Amino acid sequence: MHKVTNMKELCAYVEAKKRKQAHKHSEILKIYGRCTGFTNKEYKQIKHSQKSSFPKQYKAAYNKIWRW
């Protein structure tokens, strides 16, 4: 962390930090490319749990039995 003593130094520090972060981000984009969402084929390959149809109100894991 850079020690800042006045507002001008703070503004310069923030500006330099923003430029450094922007450069780092552009370098990552050169390597990996832009972020994109899943294609339909990729999305269908992902296994995910769906909403459960059973009531959770009577299960021990969902009530106050485990909360001390």
Secondary structure per residue as TSV (DSSP state, phi and psi in degrees):
chain	resnum	aa	ss	phi	psi
A	1	M	-	360.0	133.4
A	2	H	-	-84.1	134.6
A	3	K	-	-84.3	120.7
A	4	V	-	-106.7	133.6
A	5	T	-	-110.1	-20.9
A	6	N	S	-144.9	176.7
A	7	M	H	-68.7	-36.4
A	8	K	H	-63.3	-43.1
A	9	E	H	-64.6	-38.1
A	10	L	H	-63.5	-45.7
A	11	C	H	-61.8	-42.9
A	12	A	H	-65.1	-40.7
A	13	Y	H	-63.5	-44.6
A	14	V	H	-65.0	-42.2
A	15	E	H	-62.4	-43.3
A	16	A	H	-65.1	-38.8
A	17	K	H	-66.0	-40.4
A	18	K	H	-63.5	-42.3
A	19	R	H	-64.7	-41.4
A	20	K	H	-62.3	-43.6
A	21	Q	H	-66.1	-39.8
A	22	A	H	-64.2	-40.5
A	23	H	H	-64.8	-44.1
A	24	K	H	-60.8	-42.4
A	25	H	H	-64.8	-41.6
A	26	S	H	-66.6	-34.5
A	27	E	H	-66.0	-40.2
A	28	I	H	-65.3	-39.0
A	29	L	H	-63.6	-35.7
A	30	K	H	-64.1	-35.7
A	31	I	H	-79.3	-52.8
A	32	Y	H	-99.7	-16.7
A	33	G	-	83.4	176.7
A	34	R	-	-73.3	154.8
A	35	C	-	-75.9	136.5
A	36	T	-	-133.9	161.2
A	37	G	-	-78.1	177.0
A	38	F	-	-73.1	147.6
A	39	T	-	-80.4	168.9
A	40	N	H	-60.3	-39.4
A	41	K	H	-63.9	-44.1
A	42	E	H	-66.8	-40.6
A	43	Y	H	-65.1	-37.7
A	44	K	H	-70.1	-21.5
A	45	Q	H	-79.9	-16.6
A	46	I	-	-79.1	128.4
A	47	K	-	-93.5	128.4
A	48	H	-	-139.6	151.7
A	49	S	-	-81.1	142.4
A	50	Q	-	-99.2	175.7
A	51	K	-	-63.7	133.2
A	52	S	-	-77.6	149.1
A	53	S	-	-98.0	-7.6
A	54	F	S	-93.7	149.7
A	55	P	-	-73.2	138.1
A	56	K	-	-96.2	-2.8
A	57	Q	T	-68.6	-22.0
A	58	Y	T	-101.7	-1.9
A	59	K	S	-82.0	142.1
A	60	A	G	-65.9	-30.7
A	61	A	G	-71.5	-19.4
A	62	Y	G	-105.6	-5.7
A	63	N	S	-108.7	-168.8
A	64	K	G	-84.5	8.7
A	65	I	G	-64.5	-31.1
A	66	W	G	-96.5	-6.4
A	67	R	-	-91.3	116.6
A	68	W	-	-82.5	360.0
